[in-house]
Amino acid sequence: MTTVLIVDDEELIRVGLRAVVDAEPDLTVVGEAADGADALDAVRRLRPDVVLMDVRMPAVDGIAATRHILDTVRPAPKVVVLTTFENDDYVYDALLAGAQGFLLKRARPAEIVQAVRIVAAGDSLLFPARVRDLAVRRPADGRRGLGHAGLTDREEQVLRLMAEGLSNAEIAAKLFLGVETVKTHVGNVLVKLAVRDRTQAVIAAYSSGFA
């Protein structure tokens, strides 16, 4: 059973998300929080597998809450941020803070439950074109290309496919590799890029011009 915490300052949104998630036999909502300030305590108490986190909240926003949760809770939950706008700079900052992906609040119920399952399984919930657009709108901030990382040719192939939004299983099928081999390559990419997870690896690929 995958457990979910919902964090949103709008009660109507929380009620709707709870109804969608709880309707699935393999998913259950273990709690709610109305602000990012309450999210960290809720995560510590309830230990959810996945947090659906509103990115814009009046007191503590989803970016700060995501960062605090992922920096202080072990094992850390997977975080999916919720946004009203597709091209929201807050979303990009939340991804940099460690969120595994984002969803539009107008997403269909099937998309919401699929998102929870994807991140719970360890994959990232990315929409390549949208994330690329967010990345290229930002100044370079001194970011270098990825040449310094020392990626092998195979690791570069894997990173490019990650940037296209492919899962480990899809990458394995495309490269005619075993899934465990792909997982090893992904792990090596994360170490060499010095990033927390595959989402941040993809952002690094976009922002450096690699992908």
NUVOMI-213500 format. One record per residue: x, y, z of N, C-alpha, C in turn; residue number from 1. Coordinates in nm, 3 decimals, always signed. Example, Ala and Ser with C-alpha at 12.3 -4.5 7.8 and 13.67 -1.06 7.14 Angstrom:
! residues 2
<rec <+1.319; -0.569; +0.780>; <+1.230; -0.450; +0.780>; <+1.320; -0.330; +0.780>; 1> <rec <+1.285; -0.225; +0.708>; <+1.367; -0.106; +0.714>; <+1.290; +0.003; +0.787>; 2> 
! end
This chain:
! residues 211
<rec <+0.084; -0.120; +0.000>; <+0.000; +0.000; +0.000>; <+0.087; +0.125; +0.000>; 1> <rec <+0.064; +0.216; -0.092>; <+0.138; +0.342; -0.099>; <+0.062; +0.448; -0.021>; 2> <rec <+0.130; +0.512; +0.074>; <+0.065; +0.612; +0.158>; <+0.097; +0.753; +0.108>; 3> <rec <-0.002; +0.841; +0.120>; <+0.008; +0.974; +0.061>; <-0.031; +1.080; +0.164>; 4> <rec <+0.046; +1.188; +0.166>; <+0.013; +1.308; +0.244>; <-0.021; +1.419; +0.147>; 5> <rec <-0.130; +1.491; +0.172>; <-0.172; +1.602; +0.086>; <-0.147; +1.734; +0.158>; 6> <rec <-0.074; +1.824; +0.092>; <-0.044; +1.955; +0.150>; <-0.094; +2.063; +0.055>; 7> <rec <-0.198; +2.135; +0.097>; <-0.255; +2.242; +0.014>; <-0.336; +2.334; +0.104>; 8> <rec <-0.327; +2.464; +0.077>; <-0.399; +2.558; +0.163>; <-0.546; +2.568; +0.129>; 9> <rec <-0.590; +2.507; +0.019>; <-0.731; +2.510; -0.020>; <-0.798; +2.379; +0.019>; 10> <rec <-0.897; +2.388; +0.107>; <-0.964; +2.267; +0.155>; <-1.029; +2.190; +0.041>; 11> <rec <-1.087; +2.262; -0.054>; <-1.155; +2.196; -0.165>; <-1.057; +2.110; -0.245>; 12> <rec <-0.935; +2.160; -0.265>; <-0.834; +2.083; -0.336>; <-0.797; +1.958; -0.257>; 13> <rec <-0.780; +1.974; -0.126>; <-0.744; +1.859; -0.043>; <-0.853; +1.752; -0.046>; 14> <rec <-0.976; +1.796; -0.036>; <-1.089; +1.701; -0.038>; <-1.093; +1.626; -0.171>; 15> <rec <-1.074; +1.700; -0.280>; <-1.078; +1.637; -0.412>; <-0.966; +1.537; -0.432>; 16> <rec <-0.846; +1.574; -0.390>; <-0.732; +1.483; -0.405>; <-0.749; +1.360; -0.318>; 17> <rec <-0.799; +1.378; -0.196>; <-0.822; +1.264; -0.108>; <-0.920; +1.166; -0.172>; 18> <rec <-1.027; +1.218; -0.229>; <-1.128; +1.131; -0.292>; <-1.067; +1.052; -0.407>; 19> <rec <-0.984; +1.118; -0.487>; <-0.921; +1.051; -0.601>; <-0.824; +0.942; -0.555>; 20> <rec <-0.739; +0.975; -0.459>; <-0.638; +0.880; -0.414>; <-0.700; +0.763; -0.339>; 21> <rec <-0.792; +0.793; -0.249>; <-0.851; +0.687; -0.167>; <-0.940; +0.593; -0.247>; 22> <rec <-0.977; +0.632; -0.368>; <-1.059; +0.545; -0.452>; <-0.979; +0.428; -0.510>; 23> <rec <-0.846; +0.437; -0.499>; <-0.759; +0.333; -0.556>; <-0.724; +0.229; -0.450>; 24> <rec <-0.731; +0.101; -0.484>; <-0.707; -0.004; -0.384>; <-0.564; -0.010; -0.331>; 25> <rec <-0.469; +0.043; -0.409>; <-0.329; +0.034; -0.368>; <-0.275; +0.165; -0.311>; 26> <rec <-0.363; +0.266; -0.296>; <-0.321; +0.397; -0.246>; <-0.410; +0.438; -0.130>; 27> <rec <-0.352; +0.512; -0.033>; <-0.434; +0.563; +0.076>; <-0.377; +0.694; +0.127>; 28> <rec <-0.465; +0.788; +0.160>; <-0.423; +0.915; +0.217>; <-0.413; +0.898; +0.368>; 29> <rec <-0.295; +0.927; +0.424>; <-0.275; +0.911; +0.567>; <-0.287; +1.042; +0.643>; 30> <rec <-0.297; +1.154; +0.570>; <-0.312; +1.282; +0.638>; <-0.313; +1.399; +0.543>; 31> <rec <-0.343; +1.517; +0.600>; <-0.346; +1.641; +0.524>; <-0.277; +1.751; +0.605>; 32> <rec <-0.228; +1.852; +0.534>; <-0.174; +1.971; +0.598>; <-0.218; +2.091; +0.515>; 33> <rec <-0.248; +2.201; +0.583>; <-0.299; +2.319; +0.514>; <-0.191; +2.420; +0.481>; 34> <rec <-0.067; +2.392; +0.521>; <+0.041; +2.485; +0.492>; <+0.175; +2.413; +0.499>; 35> <rec <+0.273; +2.469; +0.429>; <+0.405; +2.408; +0.432>; <+0.464; +2.404; +0.571>; 36> <rec <+0.424; +2.497; +0.657>; <+0.476; +2.499; +0.794>; <+0.437; +2.374; +0.871>; 37> <rec <+0.322; +2.315; +0.837>; <+0.275; +2.195; +0.906>; <+0.321; +2.066; +0.836>; 38> <rec <+0.375; +2.080; +0.716>; <+0.406; +1.962; +0.636>; <+0.519; +1.879; +0.698>; 39> <rec <+0.624; +1.945; +0.746>; <+0.737; +1.872; +0.801>; <+0.695; +1.788; +0.920>; 40> <rec <+0.617; +1.845; +1.012>; <+0.569; +1.770; +1.127>; <+0.481; +1.654; +1.084>; 41> <rec <+0.396; +1.677; +0.984>; <+0.307; +1.572; +0.937>; <+0.387; +1.457; +0.875>; 42> <rec <+0.491; +1.491; +0.799>; <+0.574; +1.387; +0.739>; <+0.645; +1.306; +0.846>; 43> <rec <+0.696; +1.373; +0.948>; <+0.765; +1.302; +1.055>; <+0.672; +1.208; +1.132>; 44> <rec <+0.548; +1.253; +1.152>; <+0.452; +1.172; +1.228>; <+0.396; +1.057; +1.144>; 45> <rec <+0.364; +1.085; +1.019>; <+0.287; +0.992; +0.938>; <+0.371; +0.907; +0.844>; 46> <rec <+0.493; +0.951; +0.817>; <+0.585; +0.877; +0.731>; <+0.521; +0.834; +0.598>; 47> <rec <+0.467; +0.928; +0.522>; <+0.406; +0.892; +0.393>; <+0.512; +0.852; +0.291>; 48> <rec <+0.472; +0.772; +0.195>; <+0.560; +0.737; +0.083>; <+0.570; +0.853; -0.016>; 49> <rec <+0.457; +0.922; -0.036>; <+0.449; +1.030; -0.135>; <+0.379; +1.150; -0.074>; 50> <rec <+0.430; +1.270; -0.104>; <+0.365; +1.394; -0.062>; <+0.321; +1.469; -0.186>; 51> <rec <+0.192; +1.503; -0.192>; <+0.139; +1.591; -0.296>; <+0.141; +1.731; -0.237>; 52> <rec <+0.228; +1.816; -0.290>; <+0.262; +1.944; -0.226>; <+0.225; +2.063; -0.314>; 53> <rec <+0.133; +2.146; -0.265>; <+0.102; +2.271; -0.335>; <+0.227; +2.357; -0.339>; 54> <rec <+0.259; +2.412; -0.455>; <+0.383; +2.489; -0.466>; <+0.367; +2.632; -0.413>; 55> <rec <+0.244; +2.685; -0.418>; <+0.222; +2.822; -0.372>; <+0.129; +2.821; -0.252>; 56> <rec <+0.183; +2.856; -0.135>; <+0.104; +2.865; -0.013>; <+0.146; +2.992; +0.060>; 57> <rec <+0.054; +3.053; +0.138>; <+0.079; +3.187; +0.193>; <+0.187; +3.198; +0.298>; 58> <rec <+0.203; +3.101; +0.384>; <+0.302; +3.112; +0.493>; <+0.435; +3.052; +0.448>; 59> <rec <+0.443; +2.920; +0.450>; <+0.562; +2.850; +0.401>; <+0.525; +2.781; +0.270>; 60> <rec <+0.590; +2.820; +0.161>; <+0.550; +2.765; +0.031>; <+0.605; +2.623; +0.011>; 61> <rec <+0.563; +2.563; -0.098>; <+0.601; +2.425; -0.125>; <+0.749; +2.405; -0.150>; 62> <rec <+0.817; +2.510; -0.196>; <+0.961; +2.499; -0.221>; <+1.036; +2.481; -0.089>; 63> <rec <+1.011; +2.572; +0.005>; <+1.078; +2.564; +0.135>; <+1.040; +2.436; +0.208>; 64> <rec <+0.911; +2.399; +0.201>; <+0.867; +2.278; +0.270>; <+0.934; +2.154; +0.211>; 65> <rec <+0.942; +2.148; +0.079>; <+1.008; +2.035; +0.013>; <+1.154; +2.026; +0.055>; 66> <rec <+1.223; +2.137; +0.055>; <+1.364; +2.139; +0.091>; <+1.384; +2.092; +0.236>; 67> <rec <+1.301; +2.143; +0.328>; <+1.314; +2.105; +0.468>; <+1.288; +1.956; +0.488>; 68> <rec <+1.185; +1.906; +0.421>; <+1.150; +1.764; +0.436>; <+1.263; +1.675; +0.384>; 69> <rec <+1.311; +1.704; +0.265>; <+1.412; +1.617; +0.204>; <+1.548; +1.630; +0.271>; 70> <rec <+1.573; +1.742; +0.337>; <+1.700; +1.760; +0.407>; <+1.702; +1.698; +0.547>; 71> <rec <+1.583; +1.677; +0.604>; <+1.580; +1.637; +0.745>; <+1.513; +1.504; +0.775>; 72> <rec <+1.435; +1.451; +0.684>; <+1.361; +1.327; +0.711>; <+1.428; +1.209; +0.639>; 73> <rec <+1.454; +1.103; +0.713>; <+1.510; +0.981; +0.656>; <+1.430; +0.860; +0.705>; 74> <rec <+1.384; +0.774; +0.617>; <+1.392; +0.789; +0.472>; <+1.297; +0.900; +0.424>; 75> <rec <+1.339; +0.972; +0.322>; <+1.260; +1.085; +0.273>; <+1.147; +1.035; +0.182>; 76> <rec <+1.032; +1.100; +0.188>; <+0.924; +1.064; +0.095>; <+0.953; +1.119; -0.044>; 77> <rec <+0.879; +1.074; -0.142>; <+0.882; +1.134; -0.275>; <+0.785; +1.252; -0.274>; 78> <rec <+0.825; +1.360; -0.337>; <+0.742; +1.480; -0.339>; <+0.702; +1.514; -0.482>; 79> <rec <+0.572; +1.533; -0.503>; <+0.519; +1.582; -0.630>; <+0.454; +1.716; -0.601>; 80> <rec <+0.499; +1.821; -0.668>; <+0.442; +1.953; -0.644>; <+0.323; +1.976; -0.737>; 81> <rec <+0.227; +2.049; -0.684>; <+0.104; +2.080; -0.756>; <+0.103; +2.228; -0.793>; 82> <rec <+0.067; +2.257; -0.917>; <+0.069; +2.395; -0.963>; <-0.052; +2.424; -1.051>; 83> <rec <-0.090; +2.551; -1.055>; <-0.201; +2.594; -1.141>; <-0.151; +2.629; -1.280>; 84> <rec <-0.025; +2.671; -1.288>; <+0.030; +2.721; -1.414>; <+0.140; +2.630; -1.466>; 85> <rec <+0.140; +2.603; -1.597>; <+0.239; +2.515; -1.657>; <+0.379; +2.575; -1.648>; 86> <rec <+0.392; +2.702; -1.680>; <+0.523; +2.767; -1.682>; <+0.543; +2.847; -1.555>; 87> <rec <+0.553; +2.776; -1.445>; <+0.561; +2.838; -1.313>; <+0.704; +2.827; -1.262>; 88> <rec <+0.771; +2.941; -1.242>; <+0.908; +2.936; -1.192>; <+0.917; +2.870; -1.055>; 89> <rec <+0.809; +2.875; -0.979>; <+0.807; +2.808; -0.849>; <+0.830; +2.657; -0.868>; 90> <rec <+0.774; +2.603; -0.975>; <+0.790; +2.460; -1.002>; <+0.936; +2.426; -1.023>; 91> <rec <+1.006; +2.507; -1.102>; <+1.147; +2.482; -1.128>; <+1.227; +2.484; -0.998>; 92> <rec <+1.196; +2.581; -0.912>; <+1.267; +2.590; -0.784>; <+1.236; +2.469; -0.697>; 93> <rec <+1.112; +2.420; -0.703>; <+1.076; +2.302; -0.625>; <+1.149; +2.178; -0.677>; 94> <rec <+1.166; +2.167; -0.808>; <+1.241; +2.056; -0.865>; <+1.387; +2.063; -0.822>; 95> <rec <+1.442; +2.184; -0.822>; <+1.580; +2.201; -0.775>; <+1.592; +2.164; -0.627>; 96> <rec <+1.485; +2.188; -0.551>; <+1.485; +2.156; -0.408>; <+1.475; +2.006; -0.383>; 97> <rec <+1.438; +1.930; -0.487>; <+1.435; +1.785; -0.472>; <+1.304; +1.717; -0.504>; 98> <rec <+1.202; +1.792; -0.546>; <+1.075; +1.729; -0.584>; <+1.098; +1.636; -0.703>; 99> <rec <+1.025; +1.525; -0.705>; <+1.043; +1.427; -0.812>; <+0.963; +1.460; -0.938>; 100> <rec <+0.881; +1.564; -0.932>; <+0.804; +1.600; -1.049>; <+0.692; +1.695; -1.012>; 101> <rec <+0.608; +1.726; -1.109>; <+0.499; +1.818; -1.082>; <+0.375; +1.778; -1.161>; 102> <rec <+0.262; +1.824; -1.110>; <+0.132; +1.800; -1.171>; <+0.053; +1.930; -1.177>; 103> <rec <-0.025; +1.947; -1.282>; <-0.119; +2.059; -1.284>; <-0.240; +2.024; -1.199>; 104> <rec <-0.293; +2.122; -1.130>; <-0.410; +2.096; -1.044>; <-0.532; +2.053; -1.124>; 105> <rec <-0.533; +2.086; -1.252>; <-0.646; +2.044; -1.335>; <-0.625; +1.905; -1.397>; 106> <rec <-0.522; +1.834; -1.352>; <-0.495; +1.700; -1.403>; <-0.614; +1.608; -1.378>; 107> <rec <-0.636; +1.516; -1.469>; <-0.745; +1.420; -1.455>; <-0.713; +1.321; -1.343>; 108> <rec <-0.815; +1.264; -1.280>; <-0.791; +1.166; -1.171>; <-0.694; +1.056; -1.210>; 109> <rec <-0.705; +1.004; -1.332>; <-0.615; +0.896; -1.374>; <-0.471; +0.944; -1.378>; 110> <rec <-0.449; +1.070; -1.414>; <-0.313; +1.124; -1.418>; <-0.256; +1.141; -1.278>; 111> <rec <-0.342; +1.177; -1.185>; <-0.298; +1.196; -1.046>; <-0.253; +1.063; -0.986>; 112> <rec <-0.335; +0.960; -1.000>; <-0.297; +0.831; -0.940>; <-0.177; +0.770; -1.011>; 113> <rec <-0.168; +0.792; -1.142>; <-0.051; +0.743; -1.214>; <+0.076; +0.813; -1.165>; 114> <rec <+0.065; +0.944; -1.138>; <+0.180; +1.020; -1.088>; <+0.227; +0.965; -0.954>; 115> <rec <+0.135; +0.936; -0.865>; <+0.171; +0.881; -0.734>; <+0.242; +0.748; -0.751>; 116> <rec <+0.192; +0.665; -0.838>; <+0.253; +0.533; -0.858>; <+0.392; +0.546; -0.921>; 117> <rec <+0.407; +0.637; -1.015>; <+0.536; +0.654; -1.083>; <+0.645; +0.693; -0.984>; 118> <rec <+0.618; +0.796; -0.901>; <+0.723; +0.842; -0.809>; <+0.743; +0.742; -0.695>; 119> <rec <+0.637; +0.675; -0.654>; <+0.652; +0.573; -0.548>; <+0.742; +0.460; -0.594>; 120> <rec <+0.741; +0.433; -0.725>; <+0.824; +0.326; -0.781>; <+0.968; +0.370; -0.803>; 121> <rec <+0.997; +0.499; -0.778>; <+1.134; +0.547; -0.790>; <+1.167; +0.619; -0.918>; 122> <rec <+1.067; +0.637; -1.005>; <+1.089; +0.712; -1.129>; <+1.050; +0.857; -1.108>; 123> <rec <+1.093; +0.943; -1.201>; <+1.059; +1.085; -1.194>; <+0.938; +1.114; -1.279>; 124> <rec <+0.860; +1.212; -1.235>; <+0.742; +1.254; -1.309>; <+0.776; +1.384; -1.380>; 125> <rec <+0.830; +1.371; -1.500>; <+0.876; +1.488; -1.572>; <+0.806; +1.500; -1.707>; 126> <rec <+0.784; +1.622; -1.748>; <+0.731; +1.653; -1.880>; <+0.843; +1.726; -1.952>; 127> <rec <+0.923; +1.655; -2.033>; <+1.048; +1.710; -2.083>; <+1.038; +1.849; -2.144>; 128> <rec <+0.941; +1.872; -2.230>; <+0.933; +2.002; -2.296>; <+0.909; +2.114; -2.195>; 129> <rec <+0.823; +2.089; -2.098>; <+0.791; +2.193; -1.999>; <+0.910; +2.222; -1.907>; 130> <rec <+0.977; +2.115; -1.861>; <+1.092; +2.136; -1.774>; <+1.205; +2.203; -1.851>; 131> <rec <+1.225; +2.164; -1.976>; <+1.328; +2.229; -2.057>; <+1.299; +2.378; -2.072>; 132> <rec <+1.174; +2.411; -2.096>; <+1.137; +2.553; -2.109>; <+1.168; +2.630; -1.981>; 133> <rec <+1.137; +2.569; -1.867>; <+1.166; +2.634; -1.739>; <+1.315; +2.651; -1.719>; 134> <rec <+1.393; +2.550; -1.759>; <+1.538; +2.555; -1.737>; <+1.603; +2.662; -1.824>; 135> <rec <+1.565; +2.670; -1.951>; <+1.634; +2.762; -2.040>; <+1.594; +2.907; -2.015>; 136> <rec <+1.483; +2.928; -1.944>; <+1.444; +3.065; -1.911>; <+1.529; +3.122; -1.799>; 137> <rec <+1.599; +3.036; -1.727>; <+1.680; +3.082; -1.615>; <+1.819; +3.122; -1.662>; 138> <rec <+1.880; +3.223; -1.597>; <+2.020; +3.254; -1.628>; <+2.109; +3.137; -1.591>; 139> <rec <+2.226; +3.132; -1.653>; <+2.313; +3.016; -1.637>; <+2.366; +3.001; -1.495>; 140> <rec <+2.379; +3.112; -1.420>; <+2.429; +3.106; -1.281>; <+2.564; +3.036; -1.272>; 141> <rec <+2.645; +3.050; -1.377>; <+2.778; +2.989; -1.372>; <+2.778; +2.839; -1.393>; 142> <rec <+2.665; +2.779; -1.428>; <+2.661; +2.635; -1.449>; <+2.748; +2.598; -1.568>; 143> <rec <+2.823; +2.493; -1.552>; <+2.910; +2.447; -1.660>; <+2.838; +2.339; -1.740>; 144> <rec <+2.898; +2.306; -1.855>; <+2.852; +2.190; -1.928>; <+2.884; +2.066; -1.847>; 145> <rec <+2.852; +1.950; -1.903>; <+2.871; +1.827; -1.827>; <+3.003; +1.757; -1.860>; 146> <rec <+3.088; +1.822; -1.939>; <+3.214; +1.760; -1.975>; <+3.300; +1.727; -1.855>; 147> <rec <+3.290; +1.808; -1.749>; <+3.372; +1.787; -1.630>; <+3.330; +1.664; -1.551>; 148> <rec <+3.209; +1.613; -1.579>; <+3.156; +1.505; -1.496>; <+3.219; +1.370; -1.527>; 149> <rec <+3.279; +1.355; -1.645>; <+3.343; +1.230; -1.679>; <+3.247; +1.116; -1.706>; 150> <rec <+3.131; +1.148; -1.764>; <+3.035; +1.043; -1.798>; <+3.088; +0.957; -1.913>; 151> <rec <+3.065; +0.827; -1.903>; <+3.098; +0.739; -2.014>; <+2.997; +0.759; -2.126>; 152> <rec <+3.027; +0.704; -2.244>; <+2.934; +0.715; -2.356>; <+2.799; +0.655; -2.319>; 153> <rec <+2.800; +0.541; -2.251>; <+2.674; +0.476; -2.214>; <+2.597; +0.560; -2.113>; 154> <rec <+2.668; +0.618; -2.018>; <+2.603; +0.704; -1.919>; <+2.542; +0.827; -1.985>; 155> <rec <+2.609; +0.881; -2.086>; <+2.553; +0.993; -2.160>; <+2.425; +0.951; -2.233>; 156> <rec <+2.427; +0.832; -2.292>; <+2.306; +0.781; -2.357>; <+2.191; +0.771; -2.257>; 157> <rec <+2.221; +0.715; -2.141>; <+2.118; +0.698; -2.039>; <+2.065; +0.834; -1.994>; 158> <rec <+2.153; +0.930; -1.973>; <+2.109; +1.062; -1.929>; <+2.021; +1.129; -2.034>; 159> <rec <+2.057; +1.115; -2.161>; <+1.974; +1.175; -2.267>; <+1.833; +1.115; -2.267>; 160> <rec <+1.824; +0.985; -2.244>; <+1.694; +0.919; -2.241>; <+1.617; +0.956; -2.115>; 161> <rec <+1.688; +0.973; -2.004>; <+1.624; +1.023; -1.883>; <+1.563; +1.161; -1.910>; 162> <rec <+1.638; +1.244; -1.983>; <+1.591; +1.379; -2.013>; <+1.471; +1.379; -2.105>; 163> <rec <+1.453; +1.270; -2.178>; <+1.335; +1.256; -2.263>; <+1.213; +1.206; -2.184>; 164> <rec <+1.236; +1.176; -2.057>; <+1.127; +1.132; -1.971>; <+1.106; +0.982; -1.965>; 165> <rec <+1.202; +0.904; -2.016>; <+1.187; +0.759; -2.016>; <+1.216; +0.701; -1.877>; 166> <rec <+1.143; +0.599; -1.841>; <+1.166; +0.527; -1.716>; <+1.283; +0.431; -1.733>; 167> <rec <+1.327; +0.372; -1.623>; <+1.437; +0.274; -1.632>; <+1.401; +0.159; -1.724>; 168> <rec <+1.278; +0.110; -1.715>; <+1.236; -0.001; -1.800>; <+1.236; +0.038; -1.947>; 169> <rec <+1.191; +0.159; -1.975>; <+1.188; +0.206; -2.114>; <+1.329; +0.227; -2.168>; 170> <rec <+1.419; +0.279; -2.083>; <+1.558; +0.296; -2.125>; <+1.620; +0.159; -2.153>; 171> <rec <+1.593; +0.063; -2.066>; <+1.646; -0.072; -2.084>; <+1.603; -0.131; -2.217>; 172> <rec <+1.475; -0.114; -2.250>; <+1.423; -0.169; -2.376>; <+1.487; -0.099; -2.496>; 173> <rec <+1.505; +0.031; -2.486>; <+1.559; +0.107; -2.598>; <+1.707; +0.075; -2.622>; 174> <rec <+1.782; +0.051; -2.515>; <+1.925; +0.025; -2.527>; <+1.959; -0.124; -2.524>; 175> <rec <+1.855; -0.209; -2.517>; <+1.875; -0.354; -2.512>; <+1.964; -0.394; -2.393>; 176> <rec <+1.929; -0.337; -2.278>; <+2.000; -0.365; -2.155>; <+1.903; -0.420; -2.051>; 177> <rec <+1.955; -0.479; -1.947>; <+1.872; -0.520; -1.835>; <+1.836; -0.399; -1.749>; 178> <rec <+1.723; -0.406; -1.681>; <+1.680; -0.294; -1.597>; <+1.781; -0.268; -1.485>; 179> <rec <+1.837; -0.374; -1.427>; <+1.935; -0.354; -1.321>; <+2.061; -0.285; -1.373>; 180> <rec <+2.098; -0.315; -1.497>; <+2.213; -0.248; -1.556>; <+2.184; -0.099; -1.573>; 181> <rec <+2.062; -0.068; -1.617>; <+2.024; +0.072; -1.632>; <+2.026; +0.143; -1.497>; 182> <rec <+1.976; +0.076; -1.394>; <+1.977; +0.135; -1.261>; <+2.120; +0.167; -1.217>; 183> <rec <+2.213; +0.079; -1.251>; <+2.353; +0.104; -1.217>; <+2.405; +0.227; -1.290>; 184> <rec <+2.373; +0.238; -1.419>; <+2.416; +0.354; -1.496>; <+2.354; +0.483; -1.439>; 185> <rec <+2.227; +0.478; -1.404>; <+2.161; +0.595; -1.347>; <+2.230; +0.634; -1.217>; 186> <rec <+2.260; +0.536; -1.133>; <+2.328; +0.565; -1.008>; <+2.464; +0.630; -1.031>; 187> <rec <+2.537; +0.581; -1.132>; <+2.667; +0.641; -1.164>; <+2.652; +0.785; -1.212>; 188> <rec <+2.549; +0.810; -1.291>; <+2.523; +0.946; -1.339>; <+2.497; +1.040; -1.221>; 189> <rec <+2.416; +0.995; -1.126>; <+2.385; +1.080; -1.011>; <+2.510; +1.112; -0.931>; 190> <rec <+2.597; +1.013; -0.912>; <+2.720; +1.035; -0.836>; <+2.810; +1.132; -0.909>; 191> <rec <+2.827; +1.112; -1.039>; <+2.920; +1.196; -1.115>; <+2.870; +1.340; -1.130>; 192> <rec <+2.739; +1.356; -1.134>; <+2.684; +1.492; -1.144>; <+2.665; +1.555; -1.007>; 193> <rec <+2.686; +1.477; -0.901>; <+2.670; +1.524; -0.763>; <+2.530; +1.579; -0.740>; 194> <rec <+2.429; +1.501; -0.781>; <+2.290; +1.543; -0.764>; <+2.216; +1.440; -0.679>; 195> <rec <+2.104; +1.483; -0.625>; <+2.027; +1.401; -0.532>; <+1.953; +1.286; -0.600>; 196> <rec <+1.895; +1.315; -0.716>; <+1.810; +1.215; -0.780>; <+1.803; +1.240; -0.931>; 197> <rec <+1.726; +1.155; -1.000>; <+1.723; +1.163; -1.146>; <+1.658; +1.292; -1.194>; 198> <rec <+1.565; +1.346; -1.117>; <+1.504; +1.473; -1.156>; <+1.610; +1.582; -1.165>; 199> <rec <+1.696; +1.591; -1.064>; <+1.800; +1.693; -1.066>; <+1.904; +1.664; -1.174>; 200> <rec <+1.925; +1.537; -1.206>; <+2.015; +1.504; -1.316>; <+1.960; +1.556; -1.448>; 201> <rec <+1.830; +1.541; -1.467>; <+1.766; +1.589; -1.590>; <+1.773; +1.742; -1.597>; 202> <rec <+1.749; +1.808; -1.485>; <+1.758; +1.954; -1.483>; <+1.900; +1.998; -1.518>; 203> <rec <+2.000; +1.928; -1.464>; <+2.139; +1.960; -1.495>; <+2.165; +1.943; -1.645>; 204> <rec <+2.106; +1.840; -1.702>; <+2.124; +1.817; -1.846>; <+2.062; +1.928; -1.929>; 205> <rec <+1.944; +1.973; -1.889>; <+1.876; +2.081; -1.960>; <+1.951; +2.215; -1.944>; 206> <rec <+1.983; +2.249; -1.820>; <+2.038; +2.380; -1.792>; <+2.179; +2.397; -1.846>; 207> <rec <+2.250; +2.284; -1.867>; <+2.386; +2.290; -1.921>; <+2.389; +2.288; -2.073>; 208> <rec <+2.271; +2.262; -2.132>; <+2.268; +2.251; -2.278>; <+2.300; +2.112; -2.329>; 209> <rec <+2.318; +2.017; -2.238>; <+2.349; +1.879; -2.279>; <+2.232; +1.815; -2.350>; 210> <rec <+2.110; +1.845; -2.302>; <+1.990; +1.783; -2.361>; <+1.896; +1.892; -2.413>; 211> 
! end
